[in-house]
């Protein structure tokens, strides 16, 4: 059962500009880079739709990638105020956002594996670190803290993300489980880093 938000009579929110590299969050009013924010649009039946790839037509409604921000946007009727019309918010919108970002991240990691832009496993990943071939370290969120720290001793300033489980990483890389993945530098590594941080933000209920 969906909850229909009342049409606001006052205090509309000015939708953020759809031009330029930055967008402003409707809740926190903080600015962020377009690719790092969460975009929502009004669907054809006046429902709120999460636009994970930021490609759907319509005026975008942007949020910072944080669980508390998304919860406030739903609770405070922010989407209807920004759209200047009543919008229906799916009751599982937060879960849908998290699932969509999870799919994007796993799909990108699968692409990196198939293209040879990533390796998994402690030894192979360490070889890439020693050879300065690392653009991003992806670790299992449930991996041993001691093992993860030992691995990162060689990582230096290479960015590190840890949001997927060892079982999920293992499935992507054809193993039972995987704790350590290295991606070579480049656009794909940057995209994976962004998606991992967006997913981490909406998954963190603390």
KOLBA-683550 format. One record per residue (C-alpha): residue in one letter; x, y, z. Coordinates in steps of 0.25 Angstrom, whole numbers, padded with zeros to 4 digits, always signed. Each point is the difference from the previous one (the first is absolute). Layout:
aXYZ...
END
This chain:
x+0000+0000+0000x+0006+0013-0004x-0001+0013+0008x-0005+0012-0008x+0007+0013+0005x-0010+0012+0001x+0002+0012-0010x+0007+0011+0007x-0006+0014+0001x+0012+0007+0004x+0015+0000+0000x+0003-0007-0013x+0014-0005-0002x+0008+0006-0012x+0005-0012-0008x+0015+0000-0002x+0005+0004-0013x+0002-0011-0011x+0012+0007-0006x+0015+0000+0005x+0008-0011+0007x-0007+0002+0014x-0013-0002+0006x-0006+0004+0013x-0007-0009+0010x-0015+0003+0002x+0002-0004+0015x+0014+0004+0005x+0001+0011-0011x+0015-0005-0002x+0006+0000-0013x+0006-0012-0006x+0005-0005-0014x-0011-0005-0009x+0005-0014-0001x+0002-0001+0015x-0015+0004+0003x-0013-0008+0000x-0010+0005-0011x-0015-0002+0001x-0010+0004-0010x-0016+0000-0001x-0005-0012-0007x-0011+0000-0010x-0010-0004+0011x+0005+0011+0010x+0009-0010+0007x+0014+0003+0005x+0010-0008-0008x+0014-0002+0003x+0009+0003-0012x+0013-0008+0003x+0007+0004-0013x-0005+0014+0000x-0006-0002-0014x-0015+0000+0001x-0008+0012-0006x-0006+0010+0009x+0005+0010+0010x+0010-0006+0010x-0002+0000+0015x+0013-0002+0007x+0005-0005+0013x+0013-0003+0007x+0003-0015+0000x-0003-0002+0015x-0011-0008+0007x-0004+0010+0009x-0002+0011-0011x-0009-0010-0008x-0008-0003+0013x-0002+0015+0002x-0004+0002-0014x-0011-0011+0000x-0005+0004+0014x+0000+0015-0002x-0007+0000-0014x+0012+0006-0007x-0003-0006-0013x-0014+0005-0002x+0005+0014+0004x+0011+0000-0010x-0009-0005-0011x-0011+0010+0004x-0010-0011-0001x-0004-0012+0009x+0009-0012-0003x-0002-0015+0005x+0012-0005+0008x+0002-0015-0001x+0001-0006+0014x+0012-0008-0004x+0007+0012-0007x+0012-0001+0009x+0002-0015-0002x-0002+0003-0015x+0011+0010+0000x+0010-0009+0007x-0003-0012-0009x+0001+0009-0013x+0014+0005+0005x+0004-0014+0004x-0003-0005-0014x+0008+0011-0007x+0012-0003+0009x+0000-0015-0002x-0002+0002-0015x+0011+0010-0001x+0009-0010+0008x-0004-0011-0010x+0004+0009-0012x+0013+0003+0007x+0003-0015+0002x-0004-0004-0015x+0009+0012-0006x+0012-0004+0008x+0000+0013+0008x-0001-0007+0013x+0006-0012+0008x-0005-0007+0013x+0007-0007+0011x+0011+0004+0010x+0012-0004-0009x-0004+0005-0013x-0005+0013+0006x+0013+0002+0007x+0007-0002-0013x-0007+0012-0006x+0002+0008+0012x+0015-0003+0000x+0000+0004-0015x-0007+0013+0002x-0012-0005-0008x-0010+0003+0010x-0011+0011-0002x-0010-0005+0010x+0000-0011+0011x-0014-0007+0002x+0000-0008+0013x-0011-0009+0006x-0008+0008+0011x+0000-0013+0008x+0014-0004-0002x+0010-0002+0012x+0004+0014+0005x+0014-0005+0002x+0001-0006-0014x-0005+0012-0006x+0009+0009+0008x+0012-0009-0004x-0004+0001-0015x-0001+0015+0001x+0014+0002+0006x+0004+0001-0015x-0011+0008-0005x+0005+0014+0003x-0009+0011-0005x-0008-0010-0009x-0015+0002+0003x-0007-0011+0007x-0015-0004+0001x-0006-0011+0007x-0015-0002-0001x-0003-0014-0006x+0001-0013+0007x+0011-0010-0003x-0010-0009-0006x-0005+0010-0009x+0014+0004-0005x+0003-0015-0001x-0012-0002-0009x+0004+0011-0009x+0015-0005-0001x-0004-0015-0001x+0004-0004+0014x-0007-0005+0012x+0004+0013+0007x+0010+0012-0003x+0005+0010+0010x+0010+0008-0009x-0002+0006-0014x+0009+0010-0007x-0005+0008-0012x+0010+0007-0009x-0001+0015-0001x-0010+0007-0009x-0014+0003-0003x-0006-0013+0004x+0007+0000+0014x-0005+0014+0002x-0014-0004-0003x+0001-0012+0009x+0005+0008+0011x-0012+0010-0001x-0010-0011-0001x+0006-0007+0013x+0000+0013+0007x-0015+0003-0004x-0004-0014+0005x+0008+0002+0013x-0007+0013+0002x-0014-0006-0001x+0003-0013+0007x+0006+0007+0012x-0012+0001+0010x+0009+0004+0011
END
